[in-house]
């Protein structure tokens, strides 16, 4: 079965593209490369029959130029969306920090090998596999 990006990942990426059509996509991605294939990563298709990928990376440069740096605000709005009950988001990694439900969506230091300074990593739960509903995030069309 061919790998496919979960519906939540597709929806979030579409909202980003609609809101920031000129954004840099250099660090964007969803399916893991050869380096990822040997790791436990949401960028790898699940081993089950679904072959779903539950992660996306979004380049830090949303405005199409290095300034203003809007990604810290967007990362925080996605975090707050998850904190307010959107169960499709599993965790976020950005700029040396991680947020997840494990610490009530508070940012904490990330100690992995990639500090994710050039992009925002968003991992999704299995609830996002088929749920492509709109994300209520102000910077990308929500209220």
Residue pairs with C-beta under 8 A, 6 or more apart in sequence:
1 49
1 50
1 51
2 51
3 31
3 45
3 51
3 52
3 53
4 51
4 52
4 53
5 13
5 30
5 31
5 52
5 53
5 56
6 52
6 53
6 54
6 124
6 128
6 129
6 130
7 128
7 129
7 130
7 131
7 132
8 88
8 89
8 124
8 127
8 128
8 129
8 131
8 132
8 135
9 30
9 53
9 54
9 55
9 56
9 122
9 124
9 128
10 132
11 132
11 133
11 134
11 135
12 56
12 78
12 122
12 135
12 140
13 28
13 30
13 56
13 58
15 134
15 135
15 137
15 140
15 141
16 23
16 58
16 62
16 140
17 23
18 140
18 141
19 139
19 140
19 141
20 62
20 63
20 64
20 140
22 63
22 64
23 59
23 61
23 62
23 63
23 64
24 59
24 60
24 61
24 62
24 64
25 59
26 59
26 61
26 118
27 57
27 58
27 59
27 60
27 118
27 119
28 56
28 57
28 58
28 59
28 119
29 43
29 56
29 57
30 43
30 53
30 55
30 56
30 57
31 43
31 44
31 45
31 53
32 39
32 41
32 43
32 44
32 53
36 43
36 44
37 44
41 55
42 53
42 54
42 55
42 90
42 123
42 124
43 53
43 55
43 57
44 53
45 51
45 52
45 53
46 52
46 53
46 54
50 129
52 126
52 129
54 90
54 123
54 124
54 125
54 126
54 128
54 129
55 121
55 122
55 123
55 124
56 121
56 122
57 116
57 119
57 120
57 121
57 122
58 71
58 119
58 120
58 122
59 118
59 119
60 69
60 71
60 117
60 118
60 119
60 120
61 69
61 71
62 70
62 71
62 74
63 70
70 139
71 94
71 95
71 120
72 94
72 95
73 139
74 120
74 137
74 139
74 140
75 92
75 94
75 95
75 120
77 137
77 138
77 139
77 140
78 89
78 92
78 120
78 122
78 135
78 137
79 92
79 99
79 105
79 107
80 105
81 89
81 135
81 136
81 137
81 142
82 89
82 92
82 99
82 101
82 105
83 104
83 105
86 135
86 136
87 125
87 127
88 124
88 125
88 127
88 128
88 131
89 122
89 123
89 124
89 125
89 128
90 100
90 123
90 124
90 125
91 98
91 99
91 100
91 101
91 122
91 123
92 98
92 99
92 100
92 120
92 121
92 122
92 123
93 110
93 112
93 116
93 120
93 121
94 116
94 119
94 120
94 121
95 115
95 116
95 117
96 109
96 110
96 115
96 116
96 117
97 107
97 108
97 109
97 110
98 107
98 108
98 109
98 110
99 105
99 106
99 107
99 108
110 116
134 141
134 142
135 142
136 142
136 143
